[in-house]
Each structure stands twice: as structure tokens, then as C-alpha cells.
Amino acid sequence: MLLNGEEAETRIEKGYAIIEHAWSKGDVITLKLPMEVRKVRAHEMVEAKSGLVAVECGPLVYCAEEVDNAADVLELSIGAEDRFTSHFEQGLLGGVNVVEGAGMKMVPYYSWANREVGKMNVWFMAE
């Protein structure tokens, strides 16, 4: 965590980050949260999604849309060794982080169905 561009001494209490400082108007706190891409399995109690895998980046769930992918997005799969990367695309959907890997391009789930009509998938077969 940064305070006015400098590392801030921070402690965590009951889930809160505490910074003790003589605050002034215009002080700026910069918080950097990890936004790594990860694969998640459906909960075992959700029978309809049993054995399927989704992709998240930070707190967001991602989906593959037909408009971005040459293959049928309902037939795509994700292997245990598949790795994903993310990058920001300013010109896409007003600017979004895109996730790519396993031969597919994915956009945040909240942004789907804002371009062309087509298939979309969140849950992929696990290889």
C-alpha cells in the first residue's frame, strides 16, 4: 500500500488495513490488489456443472464469446496445464481486461452480449 507514492507502514486488524498518519487534505492512498488469472472448478453440489472449469481474474468471472473465437465456444476445454494471461484492451467494450489462453479469448462476464449475437460460455470441459 502506498501513501502519497511512498510505501506506507500498514497493519491488518479484523480485516481492515490500518495506516496511522497525520492526515492532510490531498493525501492519496494507492492500494494494489492481486489480479491473477485462475481456474476454478464448480462446487461439487452443483450437479449440472460437475467437472467443469471457469476462469476468473481478480473478483471477475470471464466468458468466451463466439465473436472473439474461431472455435465453437460450447466445445472448448481447459487442460490442467493450460495457462492464462490478462491484458487491458482500451478499444474493446469501452476498455476491459481480456484473458487469453487455451486457444481462446475471454472477456468479463458482465460485458457479454454487447457486440454481435452469438454463443457464449463460462463453464468449460476439463481435460
Secondary structure, DSSP 8 states (H G I E B T S, - for coil): -EETTEE---EEETTEEE------TT--EE------EEEEE--TT-GGGTTEEEEEETTEEEEEEGGG-SS-TTS-EE-TT--EEEEEETTSTTSEEEEEETTEEEEEGGGTTSSSS--EES-EEE-
